Amino acid sequence: MDTRLPIFERPNVRKALEDSSLVGQTLTLRGWVRTKRENKNVVFINLNDGSTLKNIQIVADPTQHDDELFRKITVGASLAIEGKLVPSQGSGQAVEMEAAKIVLLGESPQDYAIQPKKHSLEFLREKAHMRFRTNTFGAVFRIRHALAFAVHQYFHQHGFFYLHTPIITGSDAEGAGEMFKVTTLPFDNPPRDEEGRIDFREDFFGKPTNLTVSGQLEGELGAMGLGLIYTFGPTFRAENSNTTRHLAEFWMIEPEMAFYDLQDNMELAEDFIRSLVKGVLRHCTEDLAFLDARAAEENNQKPQAERSTMGLLERLQFVAENAFARVTYTEAIEILLNSTPHKKKKFQYPIQWGIDLQSEHERYLVEKHFQKPVIVSDYPKDIKAFYMRQNDDGKTVAAMDVLFPGIGEIIGGSQREERYDKLRERMQAMHIPEEELWWYLETRKYGTVPHSGFGLGFERLVQFVTGMGNIRDVIPFPRYPNGAEF
């Protein structure tokens, strides 16, 4: 079997199914067996190589091949097949391959976990090393790739520079304190100082360090010289949370823009996310159609009160086609206080000025009141981070959140506090040590400028686009409390 074609000229299953010029040609395809059915006259093998949701049907004459070979061709086995691509004789596919030569590359025993039947997502999480071979996860991770590619493409086209910020850091950008510590000190007998505390001067970096929760602070430094930058990398939270919305390791997209104010920031966030959604609708139609049908089936199994009023594709079109509404936090609170759910005590969480909006409040604003995505701005300073620019009213900061249907907040950002004295006062009030962030303060002393940025949790975006209910199902190998198996 000839495998010497240049690597990118070798046809895959997607090309064989879609390129009509290949009909009548002899090809070699490689992939994994999804199903096999046979009788004494013919054997049908459905082959998939991950390039597409669809399988290609292989038709083989059992009299032309070794009986022992067919006994070894089971679900999950890998094959290389040479044959002619011909118009299909059956329904369901336009073309099929008539097998002339079959090579068994890897056998699959009868205890292969991913049999051709419906498996629960919980079961497949336990088989994360195999779940890529299923239709659902093949679709999810092809879409994840398309979104990641679109992120880089968008920023490159708009003059941004991709900045790699540190994964190991000595600062806590969020002030949350829930960070993974990084050390080379021995756990059983760490060095101690005169007061009996662990002596980090003997550690690798000579000070306490952690895995980063955000690349934002370092990203701001890049923006102060490069103008427009973005980061796209892994971040870590040591939060002991076992919800469907939290991961201990996840990827963040964080642009930082010199000379952008809050309005510019909101404009960029809206254009960016609408561009991503439009792109995935354009380029991932097959996988999205499959996931839309899957989400509809799952939605119909829920109690009536918990069912979504929009299908997956409807939600994506909803975002792509509607300009986002804009409202201040104060206006949003007034809307919620005057809403029917509040008056009828249907909201689980109380509403008053100063609260952090809950998902139920955010979804009401998006799905019921405005019926379009919403950007909420100018939040109370007491519920936001130290680096956000303080407004003249003394009560709010120039923050903004982008809210989506079915999910609530998907982007959080702000205009950054560029005034040295204001930033220093805020850090003191929030007990953030100046000596740890001296370099951050210095950017406000030497040529400071108004600047802004935002953060988008990539898995949250993939979860929205794919309709998956659990965030652990949109990252290849999820990390969560007691979960680091693969």
C-alpha positions in Angstrom: 0.0 0.0 0.0 1.6 3.3 -1.1 1.9 5.8 1.7 4.6 7.9 0.0 2.4 10.8 -1.2 3.5 14.1 0.4 1.9 14.3 3.8 -0.6 17.1 3.0 -1.6 15.5 -0.3 -2.9 12.3 1.3 -6.7 12.5 1.3 -8.6 12.2 4.5 -12.2 11.1 5.1 -13.5 14.7 4.9 -11.8 15.3 1.5 -13.0 11.9 0.2 -16.6 12.7 1.1 -16.6 16.3 -0.2 -14.2 16.4 -3.2 -16.2 15.2 -6.2 -13.0 15.1 -8.3 -11.8 12.1 -6.3 -14.7 9.9 -7.5 -13.3 7.1 -9.6 -9.8 7.4 -8.2 -7.9 4.8 -6.1 -7.2 6.3 -2.6 -5.7 5.1 0.7 -7.7 6.1 3.8 -6.7 5.5 7.4 -9.0 5.6 10.4 -10.8 3.8 13.2 -13.7 1.4 12.8 -16.9 2.9 14.1 -19.2 0.0 13.1 -19.0 -3.2 11.1 -21.8 -5.3 9.6 -21.5 -8.2 7.3 -23.2 -11.1 5.6 -21.7 -13.9 3.5 -21.6 -11.6 0.4 -20.4 -8.3 1.6 -18.8 -6.5 4.6 -19.7 -2.9 5.4 -17.2 -0.9 7.6 -17.8 2.7 8.7 -14.5 4.4 9.0 -13.7 7.7 10.7 -10.4 9.6 11.0 -11.5 12.6 13.1 -11.4 15.0 10.2 -15.2 15.2 10.1 -18.3 14.1 11.9 -19.3 11.8 9.1 -18.0 8.3 8.5 -17.1 6.9 5.1 -18.6 3.5 4.2 -16.1 0.9 3.1 -17.5 -2.0 1.0 -15.4 -5.2 1.0 -15.9 -8.5 -0.7 -15.2 -11.2 1.9 -14.0 -13.6 -0.7 -11.2 -11.2 -1.7 -9.7 -10.9 1.8 -8.5 -13.2 4.5 -11.2 -14.5 6.9 -8.9 -14.0 9.9 -8.5 -10.3 9.0 -12.3 -9.7 9.2 -12.5 -11.4 12.6 -9.9 -8.9 13.9 -11.7 -5.9 12.4 -13.8 -4.9 15.4 -15.1 -1.5 16.7 -12.2 0.7 17.6 -9.6 -1.1 15.5 -7.5 1.1 13.2 -7.2 0.3 9.5 -5.4 1.5 6.3 -7.6 0.8 3.3 -6.8 1.2 -0.4 -9.7 1.2 -2.9 -11.6 3.0 -5.5 -14.0 5.9 -4.5 -17.3 5.3 -6.2 -20.9 6.6 -6.1 -22.8 4.9 -3.2 -25.3 2.2 -4.0 -27.2 2.9 -0.8 -28.8 5.8 0.9 -27.2 8.1 3.5 -24.0 8.9 1.7 -23.0 10.1 -1.8 -19.8 8.1 -2.1 -18.3 4.9 -0.7 -15.0 3.1 -1.1 -14.6 -0.4 -2.7 -11.8 -2.0 -0.7 -9.0 -3.6 -2.7 -6.5 -3.9 0.1 -7.0 -3.7 3.9 -4.2 -3.5 6.5 -5.0 -3.9 10.1 -2.9 -1.3 11.9 -4.1 -1.8 15.5 -6.5 -4.4 16.9 -9.2 -3.5 19.4 -10.3 -6.2 21.9 -13.9 -6.9 22.7 -13.7 -4.9 26.0 -13.2 -1.6 24.0 -15.0 1.0 26.1 -16.5 3.2 23.3 -19.0 0.8 21.7 -21.5 2.2 19.1 -24.2 3.1 21.6 -25.1 6.1 23.7 -22.8 6.7 26.6 -23.3 9.2 29.4 -21.0 12.2 29.6 -20.1 11.2 33.1 -18.9 7.8 31.8 -17.0 9.4 29.0 -15.2 11.8 31.5 -13.8 8.7 33.1 -12.6 7.6 29.6 -11.2 11.0 28.6 -8.3 9.3 26.8 -10.9 7.7 24.4 -13.7 10.2 24.3 -12.3 12.1 21.3 -13.5 9.2 19.1 -17.2 9.9 19.9 -19.3 12.1 17.7 -20.1 14.5 20.5 -16.5 15.1 21.6 -15.2 15.1 18.0 -17.6 17.9 17.3 -16.8 19.8 20.5 -13.0 19.8 19.9 -13.2 20.6 16.2 -15.2 23.7 17.2 -12.7 24.5 20.0 -10.0 24.5 17.5 -11.9 26.7 15.1 -12.6 29.2 17.9 -8.9 29.3 19.0 -7.8 29.8 15.5 -10.3 32.6 15.0 -9.1 34.4 18.2 -5.5 34.6 16.9 -6.8 35.6 13.4 -9.0 38.4 14.8 -6.4 40.0 16.9 -3.7 39.7 14.2 -6.0 41.3 11.6 -6.6 44.2 14.0 -3.0 45.0 14.8 -2.6 43.3 18.2 0.6 41.5 19.3 0.4 38.1 21.0 2.2 38.4 24.3 3.2 35.3 26.3 2.8 36.2 30.0 4.2 34.1 32.8 2.6 31.0 34.1 4.7 31.2 37.3 4.1 34.5 39.1 4.8 36.2 42.4 1.6 38.3 42.3 -2.1 37.6 42.7 -4.0 39.7 40.0 -7.4 39.0 41.5 -6.6 39.2 45.2 -8.5 36.0 45.7 -5.7 34.1 47.4 -6.8 30.8 46.0 -3.7 29.9 44.1 -1.5 26.8 43.5 1.9 27.3 45.1 5.1 26.5 43.1 8.1 25.4 45.1 11.2 23.3 45.0 11.4 23.2 48.8 11.1 19.7 50.4 7.7 19.2 51.9 8.8 17.0 54.7 11.4 19.3 56.1 11.3 22.8 54.6 13.9 25.4 55.8 12.7 27.8 58.5 13.7 31.3 59.4 14.4 32.7 62.8 10.6 33.0 63.6 9.9 29.4 62.5 8.2 30.3 59.2 9.1 28.6 55.9 12.2 30.4 54.5 11.3 31.0 50.9 14.7 32.7 50.4 16.0 29.2 49.9 13.4 28.4 47.3 14.1 28.4 43.6 12.9 31.9 43.0 13.9 33.2 46.4 10.3 34.2 47.2 6.8 32.6 47.3 5.5 31.9 43.8 2.2 30.6 42.4 0.6 29.5 39.2 -1.0 32.5 37.6 -4.7 33.3 37.8 -4.4 35.9 35.1 -2.0 37.4 32.6 -3.6 40.8 32.9 -1.1 42.7 35.0 1.8 41.6 32.9 -0.3 42.2 29.8 -0.7 45.9 30.8 3.1 46.2 30.9 3.2 45.0 27.3 0.5 47.4 26.2 2.4 50.3 27.6 5.0 49.9 24.9 3.4 47.9 22.1 0.0 49.6 22.2 -2.3 46.7 21.5 -1.5 43.2 22.9 -3.4 40.1 23.8 -2.7 37.0 25.9 -4.1 33.6 25.4 -2.9 31.0 27.8 -3.6 28.7 30.8 -4.6 30.1 34.1 -5.2 28.3 37.5 -7.5 28.6 40.5 -7.1 26.4 43.5 -10.8 26.9 44.3 -12.4 23.8 45.9 -15.5 23.9 43.6 -17.2 21.0 42.0 -19.7 22.9 39.9 -20.5 22.6 36.2 -19.0 26.0 35.6 -15.6 25.8 37.4 -12.2 24.3 36.5 -8.9 24.4 38.3 -7.0 24.9 35.0 -8.5 26.9 32.1 -7.5 29.2 29.3 -8.0 32.9 29.3 -8.0 35.5 26.4 -7.0 38.9 27.8 -6.4 41.9 25.4 -5.0 45.1 26.8 -5.1 48.3 24.9 -3.3 51.6 25.4 -5.3 54.7 24.8 -8.7 52.8 25.0 -11.3 54.1 27.4 -14.3 52.2 28.7 -16.4 52.9 25.6 -13.6 51.7 23.3 -13.3 48.6 25.5 -17.0 47.7 25.2 -16.9 48.3 21.4 -14.0 45.9 21.0 -15.5 43.2 23.2 -18.8 43.3 21.3 -17.1 43.2 17.9 -14.7 40.5 19.0 -17.3 38.1 20.3 -19.7 38.6 17.5 -16.9 38.0 15.0 -16.1 34.7 16.7 -19.7 33.5 16.8 -20.3 34.5 13.1 -17.1 32.6 12.2 -18.1 29.4 13.9 -21.6 29.6 12.3 -19.9 29.9 8.9 -17.2 27.3 9.3 -18.6 24.6 11.6 -22.1 24.0 10.2 -22.0 20.2 10.3 -20.7 19.9 13.9 -23.1 22.7 15.1 -26.1 21.0 13.5 -25.2 17.8 15.3 -24.8 19.5 18.7 -28.0 21.5 18.1 -29.9 18.3 17.7 -28.2 16.8 20.8 -29.0 19.9 22.9 -32.6 19.8 21.8 -33.0 16.2 22.9 -31.4 17.0 26.2 -33.6 20.1 26.7 -36.7 18.1 26.0 -35.8 15.7 28.9 -35.7 18.5 31.4 -38.8 19.6 33.5 -40.8 22.2 31.7 -39.8 25.0 34.0 -36.1 24.3 33.4 -36.2 24.1 29.6 -34.4 26.7 27.5 -36.7 28.7 25.2 -33.9 28.9 22.5 -32.1 26.1 20.6 -28.4 26.1 20.3 -28.3 27.5 16.8 -31.0 30.1 17.8 -28.8 31.4 20.6 -25.8 31.7 18.3 -27.8 33.5 15.7 -29.2 35.7 18.5 -25.7 36.9 19.4 -24.5 37.2 15.9 -27.4 39.2 14.6 -28.2 41.6 17.5 -26.3 44.7 18.5 -25.7 44.5 22.2 -27.7 46.6 24.6 -25.8 48.8 27.0 -26.9 49.7 30.5 -25.2 50.9 33.6 -25.3 48.8 36.8 -27.5 51.4 38.5 -30.0 51.2 35.6 -29.9 47.4 35.6 -30.7 47.3 39.3 -33.7 49.6 38.7 -34.9 47.3 35.9 -34.6 44.3 38.2 -36.4 46.0 41.1 -39.3 46.8 38.7 -39.4 43.3 37.2 -42.2 40.9 37.6 -40.0 38.1 38.9 -38.8 40.4 41.7 -42.3 41.6 42.6 -43.5 38.0 42.7 -40.4 37.0 44.7 -39.3 34.5 42.0 -35.7 35.5 42.2 -33.6 33.3 44.5 -31.2 36.1 45.4 -32.3 39.5 46.7 -31.8 42.7 44.7 -30.4 45.9 46.0 -27.7 48.4 44.9 -24.3 47.1 45.7 -24.9 43.4 45.2 -22.9 41.3 42.7 -25.4 40.4 40.0 -26.3 36.7 40.0 -26.7 34.5 36.9 -30.5 34.6 37.3 -30.4 38.5 37.2 -28.1 38.6 34.3 -30.2 36.1 32.3 -33.4 38.1 33.0 -31.8 41.2 31.6 -30.6 39.4 28.4 -33.5 36.9 27.7 -36.5 38.8 29.1 -36.0 42.5 29.3 -33.7 43.5 26.4 -34.0 40.2 24.4 -30.4 40.7 23.2 -26.9 40.4 24.7 -26.2 43.1 27.2 -23.2 45.0 28.4 -23.5 46.3 32.0 -21.1 49.0 33.0 -20.1 51.2 36.0 -20.3 48.7 38.9 -19.9 49.5 42.6 -16.2 49.8 43.4 -16.6 47.6 46.5 -17.3 44.5 44.4 -14.6 45.0 41.9 -10.8 44.7 41.7 -8.3 47.3 42.8 -7.0 48.0 39.3 -10.3 49.4 37.8 -10.5 53.1 37.2 -12.5 55.0 39.8 -15.4 57.1 38.5 -16.0 60.7 39.6 -19.0 59.7 41.7 -16.7 58.0 44.2 -18.9 55.0 44.3 -18.4 53.2 41.0 -15.6 52.1 38.7 -15.3 52.0 34.9 -16.0 48.2 34.7 -18.0 46.3 32.2 -19.5 42.8 31.9 -20.9 41.2 28.7 -23.9 39.0 29.4 -25.1 36.2 27.1 -28.3 34.2 26.9 -28.3 30.9 28.8 -25.0 31.6 30.5 -24.9 35.1 32.0 -21.5 36.8 32.2 -19.0 35.7 29.5 -16.6 38.7 29.5 -15.4 40.9 32.3 -13.3 44.0 31.8 -12.6 47.6 32.7 -10.7 50.7 32.0 -7.6 50.4 34.2 -6.7 53.0 36.8 -3.9 55.0 35.2 -3.6 57.6 37.9 -0.7 56.8 40.2 -2.1 58.4 43.4 -5.6 56.9 42.9 -4.2 53.4 42.2 -1.9 53.6 45.2 -4.7 54.7 47.5 -6.9 51.9 46.3 -4.2 49.3 46.8 -3.7 50.6 50.4 -7.4 50.5 51.1 -7.5 46.9 49.9 -4.3 45.9 51.8 -2.4 45.0 48.6 1.3 45.2 49.4 3.0 47.9 47.2 6.4 46.1 47.4 4.9 43.1 45.5 3.6 45.3 42.7 6.2 48.1 42.5 6.6 47.4 38.8 2.9 47.8 38.2 2.8 51.1 40.0 5.9 52.3 38.0 3.9 52.1 34.8 1.7 54.9 36.3 4.8 57.0 37.1 6.5 57.0 33.7 4.3 58.0 30.7 1.0 56.7 32.0 -1.9 56.7 29.6 -5.6 55.8 29.7 -5.9 52.1 28.9 -8.4 49.2 29.1 -8.8 45.5 28.8 -11.0 42.5 29.4 -10.9 38.8 30.0 -12.8 36.0 28.3 -12.7 32.5 29.7 -12.1 30.4 26.6 -13.9 27.3 28.0 -16.9 29.5 28.9 -17.0 30.6 25.3 -16.7 27.0 24.0 -19.4 25.9 26.4 -21.8 28.6 25.0 -21.0 27.8 21.4 -21.3 24.0 21.7 -24.3 23.9 24.2 -22.5 21.5 26.5 -23.9 21.7 30.1 -20.7 21.0 31.9 -17.5 22.9 31.5 -15.5 19.8 32.0 -16.7 18.6 28.6 -15.2 21.4 26.6 -11.5 21.1 27.7 -9.6 18.0 26.6 -8.4 17.0 30.1 -10.3 18.8 32.8 -8.6 19.6 36.2 -10.9 19.9 39.2 -10.8 18.8 42.9 -9.6 15.2 43.0 -9.5 15.1 39.2 -6.0 15.0 37.5 -6.2 11.5 36.1 -5.0 12.0 32.5 
